[in-house]
Amino acid sequence: MDVKREVVVVTGASAGVGRAVVREFARRKACIGLLARGQDGLRAAAREVEELGGEALLLPCDVADAAGVENAAAEVERKWGHIDVWVNCAMSTVFAPVMETTPEEFRRVTEVTYLGYVHGTQAALRRMKPRNQGTIVQVGSALAFRSIPLQSAYCAAKHAITGFTESLRCELVHERSKVHVTEVHLPAVNTPQFDIQRSKMPRQAQPVPPIFQPEIIARAIVYAAHHRRRSIWVGFPTVKAIIGDKFIPGLLDWYLGKKGYNSQMTEEPARKDRPDALFSPVPGDHGAHGRFDARAKKRSFQVWANLHRGWLAVAGLVATGVVGAGLAARR
């Protein structure tokens, strides 16, 4: 193995944002541990990694199983010697009102979407702290700051991830550790989750518009893995949700109470008999994209500006200097 190759682990690697992240790292010729439950999606992701010039290691695992995640990390370490980047991306949700969500469903979403991040973070830290280097990327959401109706279990888990990560950052500062932890908070994304996650809504689930393609998210995550940013907010909707909740939370409660149901559903009736991935994977390779390609944005000026803010700041200073010099010359 080329010793310069980066070693990355991605949880939730078989579909959606995780699958897009795998492709983005594979383009950089990384060695990638693919961690997910779905065998079909994992095998397809591994083929893509190899085709793009990377190296893949399949790690079938449920992130709710702490021992399984630890064993997966150990297998990566045995194969490649270390882990440079760990991306926590696995998720599960239930689209349903609070009173129609069972205790078992709340528990399962929490075990995957929150505790899965805890298990992944601990497994990564056991390998990164002795080397005093490495980056953990927590794939978060605008919903970690501003909850919406019909996804209480998921929103609560995303809030928990942010609280957990803030505590961890303080501990790493106390230990003077060079291990870096960053969060990437997402808008609505065109992923397969709206077809394979459990839904009790009367109509087909959809992301709350505007919708973004997963490749935009993947580029931001790979950027976060290589730049010591505390967090990255992806897309203007994320910025508006996070800032809005700081200043007008009551107004947002009212607005989402009026609009938050219909905005999460298409006009298509829901299939009552379709399988879902809450407790076991849905067979097949679901890829990175969902059914909303025609409506999803392929670019985001906000993301571009966020990732290039250093250059924009320099350009702003230069422009200010030029304008200042011009005004001085007129005097």
Secondary structure in CASP SS format (residue, H / E / C, confidence):
PFRMAT SS
TARGET T0000
AUTHOR 0000-0000-0000
METHOD secondary structure of the structure
MODEL  1
M C 1.00
D C 1.00
V C 1.00
K C 1.00
R C 1.00
E C 1.00
V E 1.00
V E 1.00
V E 1.00
V E 1.00
T E 1.00
G C 1.00
A C 1.00
S C 1.00
A C 1.00
G H 1.00
V H 1.00
G H 1.00
R H 1.00
A H 1.00
V H 1.00
V H 1.00
R H 1.00
E H 1.00
F H 1.00
A H 1.00
R C 1.00
R C 1.00
K C 1.00
A C 1.00
C E 1.00
I E 1.00
G E 1.00
L E 1.00
L E 1.00
A E 1.00
R C 1.00
G C 1.00
Q H 1.00
D H 1.00
G H 1.00
L H 1.00
R H 1.00
A H 1.00
A H 1.00
A H 1.00
R H 1.00
E H 1.00
V H 1.00
E H 1.00
E H 1.00
L C 1.00
G C 1.00
G C 1.00
E E 1.00
A E 1.00
L E 1.00
L E 1.00
L E 1.00
P E 1.00
C C 1.00
D C 1.00
V C 1.00
A C 1.00
D C 1.00
A H 1.00
A H 1.00
G H 1.00
V H 1.00
E H 1.00
N H 1.00
A H 1.00
A H 1.00
A H 1.00
E H 1.00
V H 1.00
E H 1.00
R H 1.00
K H 1.00
W H 1.00
G C 1.00
H C 1.00
I C 1.00
D C 1.00
V E 1.00
W E 1.00
V E 1.00
N E 1.00
C C 1.00
A C 1.00
M C 1.00
S C 1.00
T C 1.00
V E 1.00
F E 1.00
A E 1.00
P C 1.00
V H 1.00
M H 1.00
E H 1.00
T C 1.00
T C 1.00
P H 1.00
E H 1.00
E H 1.00
F H 1.00
R H 1.00
R H 1.00
V H 1.00
T H 1.00
E H 1.00
V H 1.00
T H 1.00
Y H 1.00
L H 1.00
G H 1.00
Y H 1.00
V H 1.00
H H 1.00
G H 1.00
T H 1.00
Q H 1.00
A H 1.00
A H 1.00
L H 1.00
R H 1.00
R H 1.00
M H 1.00
K H 1.00
P H 1.00
R H 1.00
N C 1.00
Q C 1.00
G C 1.00
T E 1.00
I E 1.00
V E 1.00
Q E 1.00
V E 1.00
G E 1.00
S E 1.00
A H 1.00
L H 1.00
A H 1.00
F C 1.00
R C 1.00
S C 1.00
I C 1.00
P C 1.00
L C 1.00
Q E 1.00
S H 1.00
A H 1.00
Y H 1.00
C H 1.00
A H 1.00
A H 1.00
K H 1.00
H H 1.00
A H 1.00
I H 1.00
T H 1.00
G H 1.00
F H 1.00
T H 1.00
E H 1.00
S H 1.00
L H 1.00
R H 1.00
C H 1.00
E H 1.00
L H 1.00
V H 1.00
H H 1.00
E C 1.00
R C 1.00
S C 1.00
K C 1.00
V C 1.00
H E 1.00
V E 1.00
T E 1.00
E E 1.00
V E 1.00
H E 1.00
L E 1.00
P C 1.00
A E 1.00
V E 1.00
N C 1.00
T C 1.00
P C 1.00
Q H 1.00
F H 1.00
D H 1.00
I H 1.00
Q C 1.00
R E 1.00
S E 1.00
K C 1.00
M C 1.00
P C 1.00
R E 1.00
Q E 1.00
A E 1.00
Q C 1.00
P C 1.00
V C 1.00
P C 1.00
P C 1.00
I E 1.00
F E 1.00
Q C 1.00
P H 1.00
E H 1.00
I H 1.00
I H 1.00
A H 1.00
R H 1.00
A H 1.00
I H 1.00
V H 1.00
Y H 1.00
A H 1.00
A H 1.00
H H 1.00
H C 1.00
R C 1.00
R C 1.00
R C 1.00
S E 1.00
I E 1.00
W E 1.00
V C 1.00
G C 1.00
F H 1.00
P H 1.00
T H 1.00
V H 1.00
K H 1.00
A H 1.00
I H 1.00
I H 1.00
G H 1.00
D H 1.00
K H 1.00
F H 1.00
I C 1.00
P H 1.00
G H 1.00
L H 1.00
L H 1.00
D H 1.00
W H 1.00
Y H 1.00
L H 1.00
G H 1.00
K H 1.00
K H 1.00
G C 1.00
Y C 1.00
N H 1.00
S H 1.00
Q H 1.00
M E 1.00
T E 1.00
E E 1.00
E E 1.00
P E 1.00
A C 1.00
R C 1.00
K C 1.00
D C 1.00
R C 1.00
P C 1.00
D C 1.00
A C 1.00
L C 1.00
F C 1.00
S C 1.00
P C 1.00
V C 1.00
P C 1.00
G C 1.00
D C 1.00
H C 1.00
G C 1.00
A C 1.00
H C 1.00
G C 1.00
R C 1.00
F C 1.00
D H 1.00
A H 1.00
R H 1.00
A E 1.00
K E 1.00
K C 1.00
R C 1.00
S C 1.00
F H 1.00
Q H 1.00
V H 1.00
W H 1.00
A H 1.00
N H 1.00
L H 1.00
H C 1.00
R H 1.00
G H 1.00
W H 1.00
L H 1.00
A H 1.00
V H 1.00
A H 1.00
G H 1.00
L H 1.00
V H 1.00
A H 1.00
T H 1.00
G H 1.00
V H 1.00
V H 1.00
G H 1.00
A H 1.00
G H 1.00
L H 1.00
A H 1.00
A H 1.00
R H 1.00
R C 1.00
END
